[in-house]
Amino acid sequence: MKELRIKNGFTQHDLAKKLNVSSQTILNWENEIYEPKISQLIQIADLFDVSLDYLLERNKKNIINEISNELYKVSKDDLIHFIKQYLEKLNNK
């Protein structure tokens, strides 16, 4: 969430105002002391125009697992070609 906040030019105080919580709450979320409620996650996802999976970093885990599984199937000679194709595929999503 911190990356999204900074990328979108919000301070913790700005984001807190938009989500109707305290700046301390934002700090606690970013430091993983507490987690937002599902209703707050939805607000955050809507505000930054991202999916809940993106917020929960599920996409990162899925991509890593997918790459690992595919690498076992690819010969060393084809590895560079595979990586280029996969990166192009990710860019097109």
N, C-alpha and C positions, 0 to 999 in steps of 0.2 A: 504494500500500500504506500509505503514511503516513496518508492520510485515513481509511482503514478502521481502522488501529491506534488513532488518536486517537478516532475516533467510538465505538469499542468500549471505550475507557477503558484501553487497554494502554500501558505505557511500552515503550521499546525493549527494556529488560531483561525485562519480562514476556513479550513476544512471543518473544524469543530463547529463553527457558526452554521455552515451549510448543512451539517448533519444533526444540528441541535444537541450537541454533546459538549463536554468541556475539553479544553486543550490537553488536560491531563489524561483524559480518556484516549485521545489520539496518540499521545506519547506511549501510553500503556499498550495500545494495539500494535504500534510500530515496534515496540521492544518485546512483543510477544508475552507480556505479563498477563494480559487478558485478551479474549477474542470477542469480536463484535457478534451481536445476535444476528440471526438469519435476516431479520427485517433490516438491520443496519447494513449487512453485506449487500443486500439488494439495492439499497440506496446508494452505496458506494459504487457498485457495478453500473448503475444507471448514470451516476454523476460522471464517471470516467469513461462511459461507453465501452465497457469490457464485460466479458462473461463471468459468471460465478466461478467456473472452472479456472479461468485465468487468475482471478483473485486468490483462489485457493491453491494456485500453482499446480493444479492437476495436469495441465498441459505439459509442463516441464517434465514431470515424472513420466507421462505417457510417451513423450518424444524420446527420452533417454532409453526407456525399455524397448521401444520400437526399433531404434537404431541398433541397440545391442543385439536384438534378435536377428535383425537383417545382416549384421556383420558376420555372424557365424555362417551365413549362406554364401558369402562372397569370397572369391579368391583374392589373394594379395594383388594380383595384376589388375583386377577390376575395382579395387578399393577406391582409388581416386575418382574413377568414373562414377561409382556409386554415390560417393559423397557429394559430388557436383550435382547429380540428378536429385538427390534428396534435398539439398539446399534449395534448388529451383522449385521443387514441390512445396516446400515450406513457404517460400516467398509468394507462391500463387494462392495460398489459403487465405 
